[in-house]
Amino acid sequence: MRISGVLYALFAVARVTAKAAAADEAFASDASKADWVQGSYIVELEASESLAEFYHALASEEGIKTEERMSMGSSKIFNGASFKVLDAAGHDSLKLLDLIRAKPAVKAVWPVRTVTLDTGKMENPKTATSPTPAGSQQKRQESHSKDDEDTFMPHLMTQIDRLHALNITGKGFRIAMMDSGVDYTHPSLGGCFGPGCLVEHGWDFVGDVPRGSDPQPDADPFDNCFGHGTHVAGTIAAQPDTGNPYGFVGAAPGAKLWSYRCWNCAGVGSNEILVASFLRAFEDGADIIQCSNGIYDVAGWADEPWARVASRIAETGVPVIVSGGNSGGLGMFNPSTPASGLGVVSVAAVQNQNDPIFVSSGAYTTNDDNSNKSAEDVYGFFAGTPYPAQALTLPLWAIGNDTESVTDACSPLPDDTPDLSDKLVLLRAVPDARASNCYPLDQGQNIRAKGGKYMAYYAYSNTSWDEQFVYTEGIEAVISVSPHQGAAWIEMLGRGVQVNVTIPDKNATKQILVELEDHETGGFAAGFTSWGPNWELEPKPQVASPGGRILSTYPVAMGSYRVMSGTSMVLTEFLDTASPLVAGVIALMGEARGGKLDSRLLGRILSSTSKPLPWFDGKTKHDILAPVQQVGSGLVQAYDAVFAQTLLDVPSLRLNDTDHFVANHSFTVENAGAEAATYEIGHLRALSMYAMISTLSGDVLAGYPNPTVDAWAELTFDPEKRHTNVFLPNVQRHHHPGRRLRPNRRDRHPAPRRQRHPAPRLQRLRQHQQHPGADEERLVLPYLGVVGSMRAAPILSPNSAYLANYGSPAAANTSYTLPPSPPNPAPFEPETGDEGKLPNMLLNPMMGTRLLYVHVVALDDTDKNTVKTPTGISSLGPLAGWPMRYLAAANQRAYFVGLLADGTVLPAGSYKMVASALRIFGDEAAVGDWDVVETVPFSVRYSNGTAPAR
């Protein structure tokens, strides 16, 4: 059996008012690192229960002494706390969890886990220390024009500029940011903290403590060490007229910011802090909650406590906007927690159509032989390797005048080449060194053969501009400039203009910002953006927003401004530039629509007015629309959302999988405008994909870009025809004018081809107009489902789970020597090399799982196997550190170090391990819903000859 990817599409609802219709009658229309904190738990109690009584019950009835770590009490959302079991070493960790869960007052309990963010690859490691204009670059970032026109590209892409032109700025709304804090001393962020300031409220949950220390909360969320929260703050609400040298403002500069610091300078937080921060923001009265962060190793699950709390807040009507994640390369089913939560607006990332880059600033002069006049201009460059210690001024000499060349200096230079020892040699970078067998080393050797020592590359595309490294002996300086700058210099040299280029001293370089147009990836879904849906087939993400290469504020101590990427700004753990912009759009919608924010209403409007995007596979744009599980309904369009005259009563339709397929759906189309309107309802095709591919280990989730298939769903409307025209006259009725249309829709899965099931596709009536007229609207309604059985899809197989020697299966009866003292009671933390010297079970799950056990079975004294696995296999009990819950489809290793979950130290002898994984939608009590894999036998002994008694 194979499960497909996801079956998906968009409905399109086209609205034309009666007035417009009459006029047109003659025309046809990726993983954060998370570690369990031993003996520490998050507990949720029934609403009427007392934490004090719960702790007392544990002590008096079970002998379990506790110490509260963090209170999370909230009668509306979550009545609970995190706490530590003081004598955890004396308890079986699995039984301890079961004891806590069994208390009548307890609704749910989860282990506490630390979450460490990895700053990963910054889009630009250099800070903007000298905001000098960019000079002659292809497109320079200018200051605001006199009339304060918003020309910031992310705003142009999302129509935010059109709302700013109407003085709609998000006034009156308070946006809570759950992040690393904020440098509120930044001039563009108000310069102060507290009432009357832009950042008027907040809380620091972590404090300024060394890594590994306990949090020390305080009331000041200031951050001048990590930076991400400051970038988010600028994206939301950077202020105008503050001396910002780059002229941009935030999406909602009229809103107020509340900052909740959840990560310290080392990027360390925990799920308990994240839960507490969401609850505090809600109880404080935030209007919008925005979070740019998430956890990957529980990706796709809505029952993790952080996702559960986010979902409940959204259910109250408070919009919760969360980044979808940066694990796009892993393929489908990877919305990070808490973006996987129900009702949470999960945001995908789209590449900026401009490519802002901070680069070093140099100067050059030109001298026309005919006029003998000299002029100086500025250029931007990346310093390569090597780079001179002192400044150089050299005349420019070009390999050729062909700006389309792909082989500059790839072969020996001609005999009439002049002496290049005192010249800066200009050459075009090679687009594909492997194909041409021409590398920088080769180019350097050919230039050095003519005496050359100084090289200046110009990039072959705007998106390929980067540092260059030339390790040819004798080459003393290498720089690289933009394609536009290289072409401009080539043109000057062709006209006989002398160009003298200064490469500044490495200790005296200034930074400037240049913006190049991205003609390759700009406007398409970013390759790093995480794909949905979640494991329970909730459509994720909902919408998309610019999130690749975004300029914003940064802590003053760290350079004041920075370019970052992401639903996130980093590529390993997802921190985001996409979701804060959507949070700003929600504030704009709230102000413009003049009412209290309602997450469900505004979420539906935001989704239905979004602009579907074409499918882009990372290299090529295709004449078909992109999958819903990649970009949701499409790129947010703020102006269209604010002035939408038609409302849909659902944001999307969930078809589920074949086992739970829902074939009939209905939705409401409401005319909220002042005039009667005609509606046409239909759909078009979009891309279909496989979610899984066949490998030697069995069927596994495919990585991006997934294999595609030319197969489609069939949709019909009631009455049985493709398009339905409905005339709805407006009727004023209290505060909800308009009449409603409820068309029914029937879905039928396509027949499988070659025993493989097709997956997602996007369908809609016609291309969405980016700027529809006042008399016409284009709305979309995404739907999504899976062809195949999620429950039947295996989690583990003998080929994907085995006793491992690094990444390969270990031989049966392998003997291991363990240290004399197992790490009791602390959880085992492996080091490099342990994958080969310690017995371990490598688990490569093919799907996510709610519950994964690893039990140990004794092979010498089988009478001691008294603990049953979920499927009834006799064992000694679970391995220390197991089971694990709510896991994504990510590799795990279960290390045997002679210790069980209950603290039992195992003697020398022969053993095997048994893994049990619960399938999607599986029932824990049903044996057939578990995948079970056993390792080959292995033996252990201790280096001192015996296992120590416990």
C-alpha positions, 0 to 999 in steps of 0.5 A, spaced: 500 500 500 502 506 498 499 513 501 499 519 496 501 526 497 495 530 498 489 532 494 488 539 494 485 545 490 482 552 490 475 554 489 474 560 486 468 565 487 468 570 482 464 576 484 461 582 479 456 587 481 450 588 477 452 595 475 459 592 473 455 586 469 451 590 465 457 594 463 460 587 461 454 584 457 457 584 451 464 581 453 465 574 455 469 574 462 528 543 516 530 541 526 530 545 532 534 541 538 529 539 543 532 535 550 527 532 555 528 535 562 529 529 566 523 529 572 520 535 569 513 536 566 507 540 564 500 538 567 494 541 565 488 540 570 481 540 570 478 547 570 476 547 577 482 543 580 487 547 584 494 546 583 496 546 591 491 540 592 494 536 586 501 537 589 499 535 595 495 529 592 502 527 589 505 527 595 500 524 600 498 518 595 504 517 591 510 519 595 512 524 590 515 530 592 514 536 587 517 543 586 513 548 581 517 551 576 512 555 572 505 557 573 501 557 567 494 558 571 488 561 566 481 559 567 479 561 560 485 557 556 489 552 560 489 551 568 496 548 569 503 549 571 510 546 570 513 542 576 519 538 577 519 531 581 524 532 586 526 525 587 525 523 580 531 518 580 527 514 585 521 513 580 520 509 573 520 515 568 514 511 565 510 509 571 511 516 574 508 519 567 502 514 568 501 516 575 501 523 574 496 522 568 492 518 572 490 523 577 482 525 577 484 532 576 489 531 570 487 533 563 494 532 560 501 531 562 507 532 557 515 532 559 518 539 559 523 540 554 528 545 552 528 548 545 535 551 542 535 555 536 540 555 531 542 561 528 544 557 522 545 561 516 544 569 516 543 571 509 548 577 510 553 576 516 555 583 515 552 589 519 550 595 516 555 600 520 555 605 514 548 607 511 551 610 505 547 610 498 549 604 494 551 608 488 551 605 481 548 599 483 542 596 478 537 598 484 539 602 490 535 603 496 533 610 497 530 614 502 523 615 503 520 620 498 517 627 500 510 624 499 512 618 504 510 613 498 511 606 501 516 603 496 518 597 500 518 591 496 514 586 501 509 591 501 508 592 494 507 585 493 502 584 499 498 591 497 500 594 504 503 600 500 495 601 498 493 601 505 498 606 507 496 611 502 490 611 505 493 612 512 491 605 514 496 603 519 494 598 524 492 604 529 489 601 536 491 594 536 496 591 540 501 585 537 504 581 542 511 578 539 513 571 542 521 572 541 528 573 543 526 580 546 527 587 542 532 592 542 527 598 543 532 603 544 533 603 536 530 609 533 526 606 528 522 602 534 521 608 538 527 609 543 524 607 549 519 602 553 513 602 557 507 606 556 507 611 551 512 608 547 512 603 541 514 597 545 509 599 551 509 592 554 512 585 555 516 580 559 522 577 560 521 569 561 529 567 561 533 573 563 540 574 562 543 568 565 549 564 562 547 558 558 545 552 563 542 556 568 535 557 570 531 562 568 531 569 571 524 572 569 524 580 569 519 585 567 524 588 561 524 584 555 530 588 552 535 584 547 541 586 544 545 579 543 540 575 539 537 580 534 531 576 531 525 579 535 528 586 533 528 584 526 521 581 527 519 588 531 521 592 525 517 588 520 511 589 524 512 596 526 518 600 524 516 607 525 517 613 519 521 619 520 526 616 524 532 617 520 532 610 517 537 610 512 533 605 508 526 608 508 522 602 510 516 602 515 513 596 518 507 593 516 503 596 521 507 602 524 500 605 528 500 598 532 503 598 539 508 592 540 508 587 546 514 583 547 515 577 550 522 574 551 522 567 550 529 565 548 536 568 551 542 570 548 544 563 547 537 561 543 535 557 549 528 556 551 523 551 553 516 549 551 514 551 558 516 558 557 513 558 550 506 555 553 506 560 559 508 566 554 502 565 550 498 564 556 500 571 559 499 575 552 492 572 552 491 574 559 494 581 558 489 582 553 493 582 546 489 583 540 494 579 536 499 574 538 505 573 533 510 567 533 516 566 528 519 560 532 517 553 532 519 546 534 521 541 528 521 534 532 514 534 533 512 537 527 505 536 524 502 535 531 496 539 534 496 536 541 503 538 543 502 543 549 504 549 545 500 548 539 494 546 544 494 553 547 495 556 541 489 553 538 485 555 544 487 562 544 485 562 536 478 559 538 476 565 543 477 570 537 484 572 538 488 571 531 494 567 532 499 568 527 505 563 526 510 561 521 510 555 518 517 553 518 523 552 514 523 545 513 521 545 506 526 540 503 523 535 508 517 535 503 510 534 506 507 533 513 512 538 516 508 544 519 512 546 525 509 546 532 505 550 534 503 552 526 500 545 526 495 548 531 487 548 529 485 555 528 492 558 528 494 562 521 500 558 519 504 562 514 509 560 508 514 564 505 515 567 499 521 570 496 522 577 496 522 580 488 528 584 490 534 582 493 537 587 498 544 585 500 549 589 505 556 589 501 562 593 502 563 600 499 568 601 494 570 607 489 572 608 482 573 614 477 572 614 470 576 618 465 574 619 458 580 620 453 576 625 449 574 629 454 580 628 459 574 629 465 574 625 471 568 623 475 568 618 481 562 613 483 561 608 488 560 601 487 558 595 492 563 588 492 564 582 496 571 581 499 573 575 496 580 570 498 585 573 498 584 580 500 589 585 500 591 588 507 592 595 504 588 599 499 589 598 492 587 603 486 588 599 479 586 600 472 581 596 470 582 591 464 577 586 462 578 579 459 572 580 454 566 584 452 561 579 452 557 579 458 554 572 457 560 569 456 561 562 461 568 561 460 572 567 461 579 565 463 578 558 462 583 557 457 590 560 456 590 568 455 592 570 447 599 572 446 597 579 445 594 580 452 598 586 456 602 585 462 597 584 467 601 585 473 598 592 475 591 591 473 585 589 476 582 583 471 575 583 470 572 577 468 565 574 469 563 568 474 562 561 471 555 559 471 557 551 472 564 550 473 563 542 473 560 542 466 565 547 463 571 544 468 573 551 469 574 553 476 577 559 480 583 556 480 584 555 473 582 562 471 587 564 476 593 560 473 591 563 466 591 570 469 597 569 473 601 567 467 600 574 464 602 577 470 596 578 473 595 579 481 588 582 482 581 579 480 574 582 480 569 577 478 562 580 476 556 575 478 552 571 472 546 573 475 543 577 481 542 571 485 549 568 484 552 574 487 557 572 493 564 571 495 569 568 491 575 564 493 581 563 488 587 559 491 592 560 485 599 562 488 601 569 486 594 572 486 593 577 491 586 580 491 579 578 489 573 581 489 566 580 486 561 585 484 554 585 481 552 583 474 549 590 473 556 593 475 560 588 471 556 590 465 556 597 466 564 597 467 564 593 460 560 598 457 565 603 459 571 600 457 568 598 450 567 606 449 574 607 451 573 610 458 579 609 463 576 606 469 580 606 476 578 602 481 579 602 489 579 596 493 579 599 500 583 597 506 580 591 509 580 595 516 576 601 513 571 598 509 564 601 509 557 597 508 552 599 504 545 596 502 544 595 494 537 592 492 537 587 486 531 585 482 530 577 483 528 575 476 529 567 478 526 566 485 522 572 486 515 572 488 515 564 488 514 560 494 521 559 498 524 553 497 525 552 505 518 554 507 515 548 510 510 544 507 503 541 510 498 538 512 499 536 519 498 529 520 491 529 522 490 532 515 488 539 517 490 544 511 497 548 513 499 553 511 493 558 510 497 563 507 503 566 504 507 572 505 514 575 503 519 571 508 525 570 503 531 576 504 527 581 508 530 587 510 529 590 517 531 593 524 536 589 528 539 591 535 543 597 535 549 593 538 549 588 532 549 593 526 542 596 527 539 593 520 540 586 517 537 582 511 534 575 514 530 569 511 525 565 513 518 563 515 524 564 518 530 568 517 534 562 518 534 555 515 535 551 521 530 552 526 525 557 524 525 564 526 521 568 521 520 574 517 513 572 513 509 571 519 510 578 522 508 581 516 501 577 516 500 580 523 501 587 521 496 586 515 491 583 521 492 589 524 491 593 518 484 589 517 482 591 524 483 598 523 480 599 516 474 594 518 472 598 524 471 592 529 474 588 534 478 583 531 475 576 530 481 571 528 475 566 524 472 572 520 479 575 518 482 569 517 477 567 512 477 573 509 485 573 508 485 566 505 479 568 500 482 574 498 490 571 497 493 571 490 494 564 488 501 563 486 504 559 480 508 552 481 516 553 482 520 547 483 526 551 485 529 552 478 523 553 473 516 556 473 510 552 471 504 553 467 500 551 473 498 553 480 502 551 486 500 546 492 495 548 497 500 544 502 506 549 500 503 556 500 495 555 502 491 559 498 496 564 496 500 570 497 496 575 502 493 581 499 492 586 504 488 591 500 483 586 497 482 583 504 480 590 507 475 592 502 472 585 500 465 585 499 464 577 499 465 573 505 466 565 505 464 562 511 470 557 511 477 558 510 478 551 507 475 544 506 478 538 509 477 532 505 481 527 509 484 521 507 480 515 503 478 511 510 475 518 512 473 521 506 468 527 506 465 527 499 460 532 500 461 539 503 457 546 503 459 553 504 456 560 504 457 565 499 455 572 503 454 578 499 456 584 504 456 589 498 451 595 497 449 592 490 446 586 487 452 581 484 452 575 480 457 570 482 460 564 478 463 558 482 468 553 479 475 550 479 481 549 475 487 544 476 494 545 479 499 540 480 499 533 483 504 530 487 506 523 490 507 524 498 512 518 498 517 514 494 520 507 494 527 506 496 531 500 498 528 501 505 521 501 503 516 507 502 518 513 505 516 521 505 519 524 498 523 530 499 522 537 495 521 537 490 516 531 490 515 527 484 509 529 480 503 526 477 498 528 471 492 526 475 486 530 478 480 530 482 473 530 479 469 536 483 462 537 481 457 542 484 449 542 485 446 543 480 450 538 476 455 543 472 461 546 472 459 553 473 453 556 477 451 563 476 447 566 482 444 573 482 444 575 490 441 582 491 443 586 497 439 586 503 440 590 509 439 586 515 442 588 522 449 589 522 450 583 517 447 585 510 447 581 504 444 574 502 447 568 502 449 562 497 450 555 500 452 551 494 454 544 495 460 540 492 461 533 491 468 530 491 471 524 487 477 521 488 481 519 481 483 512 480 490 510 482 495 510 476 500 504 476 498 503 483 500 509 485 496 515 488 496 522 486 497 527 491 495 535 491 493 539 486 490 546 486 484 548 482 481 555 481 476 558 476 481 563 473 487 567 475 486 572 480 487 579 479 492 583 483 488 589 483 481 588 482 476 593 481 471 596 486 466 592 482 469 585 481 472 580 486 476 574 485 476 569 491 479 562 493 477 557 497 482 551 498 481 544 499 485 538 501 485 531 502 489 524 501 488 519 496 490 513 500 489 510 508 494 514 513 492 508 518 495 503 513 501 507 511 507 504 515 511 508 520 517 502 521 519 496 517 525 492 518 529 496 513 528 502 516 529 500 524 535 496 526 541 495 530 546 500 527 553 501 526 553 508 525 548 508 519 549 501 517 546 495 520 550 491 525 551 484 525 547 479 529 551 477 536 555 483 536 559 484 543 559 491 546 563 493 552 559 498 556 562 503 561 562 500 569 557 505 571 551 507 566 548 514 567 543 513 572 539 517 573 541 522 568 538 521 561 544 519 556 547 524 552 551 521 546 557 523 543 560 523 536 562 515 535 557 512 540 553 510 534 559 505 533 561 503 540 554 502 543 548 498 542 543 503 539 537 502 534 537 507 529 529 508 527 528 512 520 520 513 521 517 513 514 511 517 517 510 521 524 507 518 530 504 519 536 507 514 540 514 510 539 516 505 544 523 502 545 523 496 549 529 491 551 528 483 551 532 479 555 535 473 551 539 469 557 533 469 562 527 470 559 523 469 565 525 476 567 521 479 561 515 481 565 513 487 561 508 487 555 510 491 549 503 495 546 502 488 542 504 483 547 511 482 547 514 480 553 520 484 555 524 487 561 521 494 560 522 500 556 529 503 555 531 509 559 528 515 555 523 512 552 517 512 550 517 518 545 511 522 543 508 526 538 514 525 533 515 528 526 518 523 521 525 524 523 531 519 525 531 517 532 537 513 535 535 509 542 542 507 545 542 501 550 547 503 556 544 498 561 539 502 563 531 501 563 526 507 564 525 505 571 532 505 573 534 498 573 541 497 571 541 491 566 547 485 568 551 483 562 548 478 557 544 478 551 539 482 549 535 485 543 531 491 542 523 492 540 521 498 537 513 499 537 510 505 533 503 507 533 500 509 526 497 515 524 489 515 526 491 509 530 488 506 536 493 505 542 489 499 544 489 495 537 494 491 536 494 492 528 495 499 529 502 498 531 508 497 527 513 493 531 521 491 529 526 487 533 533 488 532 538 482 531 541 479 538 547 483 541 551 482 547 553 487 552 559 486 558 562 491 562 569 494 562 569 492 570 567 485 568 560 486 572 554 491 572 554 495 578 548 494 583 543 499 583 
